[in-house]
Amino acid sequence: MKEVSTLIKEQFLNIGIIFRISKYEDKAEYQSHYLGLIWEYLYPLIQIGIYWLVFGIGLKHGNSTHGIDYLVWMVIGITPWFFMNRATLDASKSIYQRVGMVSKMKFPVSVLPTIKIVSNLSAFWTMLVFLIVIGFLYGVTPSIYWIQWIYYFICMIAWLIAFGIFNSTISVLVRDYRILLQSLMRMLFYMSGVLFNFQTDAFPAPFVHILQLNPFFYVVSGFRDGMLGTAWFWQKPTLTLVFWGMILFFLLVGSHLHYKFRSRFVDLI
């Protein structure tokens, strides 16, 4: 637990550096493109259009899900997923890409995954606004349930930090891990309830219960529960305990490995 408290302390003590560097990286990544930062927001919108045409119009023939238009239902789930997917993959290679630079100065390496997470927030806020607009167009109005978006946002950031510090460390220790993680995230895209509602009679109940243990599913379904006003987060105590238990597990293992091998990162790379 001491290593976890040290990790969290480093995040808060360097919060200013995290936001400054993340803002710089946003500008640097797209500075050679004609549209610049517009691609940060345009790309996910293009992806939404493709998924809606293929799954909403092509496969579902425009049918609704639980009485909600498929486009609205899908956008609610795909908004946090796009952010979590990109932040997870970017955080996993954050130490590998920057450790050579930070080794030459006094800099807490543990904040590198968090910088990647924060740098992806701008696209998430844009997607969230787009989601609300789409919801209004299809008759989804604000309700008291929307307030729990604050809780699920905290859950999302906590999970990404815990998973990020673990992935970024393992990626340095095991070079092939990043390839494995990319494949895992592609699989989780279809197993997190982003495009398909597997909570139906078409899937065996034990299989559904296993899929629900996925932390990404917890966040995706939580955002849907909030916007559509179907449930409060305390109404699923088992999934909540499992979710926070997984965060604690990855924090404990990730922080232990990080501080154990941090002094050797440059040599390992």
N, C-alpha and C positions, 0 to 999 in steps of 0.2 A: 504493500500500500504506500510505502514511502516513495517508491519510484513513480507511482501514479500521481501522488500529490506534487512531486517535483515537476512532472510533465504538465499538469494543469497550471501550476504556478508560472512556468515558463510561457505558457500561452497568454496568460493575463498580463504578465510583466512586459510582454513584447507586442501587445495588441496594436500599438501605433505603427510599429515596423511592419506587422502583418498586412495592415490595410494599405500602407504606402507602397510596399513592394507589389502587392496584388494589383493595385491600380496601375503601376508601371508596366507589369506584365501584360495586362489587358491591352494597353496601347502598343507595346512592342510586338505582340503576336500578330497583329493585323496591319502594322504600319506600311508594309510593302504591297498591300491589297488596295485596289481602286476604291472599293466600298468600305474599307477599314473596319471599324467596330460594328458596322451594320451587319456584317456576317455573323456576329455573335448572337444576333437576334433573328436573322433571316433563316439561318440553317435549321433551327428547331421548328420554325413555322413551315418550312418546306417538308420536313419529315412528317409533321402532323398531317399535312395535306396528302402525302403518299399513303400513310397508314389508314387514313379515313377512306380514301378511294379504294384501297385493297381490301381492308377488313370491314369497314362500315358499309360501303356500297357494293363491293364485289362479293364478299362472302356472306354478309348479313343482309344484303339487299335493302339496306336502310332501316332494318328493324330496330326497335328500341330495346334497352336493357333495363329491367325493373321499371318500366314506364318512362324512362329517361332516354332522350335521343342519344344514339350511340356516339355521336361526335362529342357531346358534352361529357358523357361518361368516360370516353377515352381521354379527352384533354385533361380532365381532373387527375387521372392516373399518370398520364405521360409527363405532366409538368414536373412533379417531384422526381420522377424516374430519370428524365433527361439530366437534371441537375446531379442526382446521386451517381448516375453512371459515369458522367464525365469527371466529376470531382473525385470519384474513387480511382479511376484510371490515372488521372493526372497526379493525384497524391501518391500513388504507388511508385511513380518514377521520379518524385520530387527530390529525394535524397541522392539518387543515382545521378541525376542531371546537375545538381548544384553543390555536391559535397566538396568538389575540388576548389570551388570559389570560396565557400564559407570556411574551409580549413585554414585559409590564410588570414582570417580575421576572427575576432571574438564575436561569435554569432551562435545562438542556440539552434542547433540542427533540427530539434524537435518541432520547430514552428514551420518548417518547410512544407509538410503536408497541409497544414492549416492555411498557409498562403494560397495554395492551389484551390482549396475549398472556397475561400473567400473570393478569389478571382473569378469564380464561376457564378457568384451570386447575382451579378448584374443581369445575366441572361435569365436566371430564375425569376427575378422580380418582373421582368418583361413578360415572361410566360404566364405569371400569375395574373397580371393585369389582363392579358389576352384571354385567360380562362374566365375571369369574372365577366368580361364583355360577352363572350360566347354564352355564358350562363344566362345573362340578362336577355339575350336575343331569343333564347329557348325557354324563357319563363322561370328560370331559377332565381329566386329573390333571396336577399340576405335574411338570415335568421340567427337566433342566439347560439345555434350550433357552430356558427362560423368562428366564434371566439376560441374554440379549441384548435384552430389552425396554429395559434401561438404555441400550444403544447407540442403539436406534431412537428412544428419547425424546430423547436428545441431538441426533440427526439432525433430528427434528421441530422442536425449538426453534431450532436453528441455521438451518434453512430458513425458518421463520416470521420470524425476525429479519431475515435477508437480504432475503426477499421483502417484508417489511413496510416496511423503510426505503425500498426502491425504490418500492413502491406508494404510500406516504404522500406521497412527494415528487412523483411524477408526478401524483397526484390534485390537488395544489396548482397544478402547472404547466398541466395539461390538465383542465379541469373535467369533460369527458365521460368521463374515464378510469374513474371509479368505476362508471358504468353498464356500460361494457365489461367491467370486471372481474367484476361480478355475473353477467353472461351467461357469461363464461368459466368461472366456478366452477360454475355450473349444468351446463355441458357436461362439465367435468372430473369431476363427481360420477358420471357414467355411464361415464367413460373411465378411471377410476382403480381399477377392479376392486372397487368397494364393494358393488354389488348383483349384478354379473354376473361370471362367470369367463370372460374372453375368451381364456385360455390353453388353448384346445381346438382340435380339428381344424376346427371350424366357421369359424374366422377364419384368413385367410391368414397365414403365418408372418411375412412382412415387415411386415404391419400390426400384428401382435402386438409385434414388436420395437420399432416406433415408439412404441406405447402404453406400453411398459415404460420408456421414457426419461422419462416423466412423474414428477417428484419426489414427487407425492402418491401415486402408485402404489408407489413404492419404500418409503415409510413404511407404507402400508396392508398391502402384501404382507409387509413385514418383521414387523409385529405378528402376522400370521397364521403366518409361519414360526416365530416364537418360541413362540406358544401351542400350535400343533399339532405342533411338533417335526419340521418337514420339512426345514429347511436352516439352516446358519449363514450369517451375513452375508458372511463372507470367501469363500464358495463362489460368489458372483456378483461378481467383481472389476470387470467392465466396467460394470455398473450402478452399483456403488459409486463408481467414479471419475467417471462421468458426473454422479451426484448431487452429489458434493462439488465438482465443477467448476462446476455450475450455482449452487451456493451462493456460490462464490468470484466468479463473474461478477456476480451480483446485488449482492453486497457491494461490489465495486469500482465498478460503475456507480451503484448507489444511494447509497453514501457520497459519491462525487464530486459527484453532482447535489445531494445534501442540503447539503453544505458550500458549494457554489458559490452556491446560491440561498437559503440559510437567512436571510441578512440581509434578503432581499426578500419573505419569506413573507407578512408582514402586507400589504404593498402589492399582492401578487399576488392575495390573497384579497379 
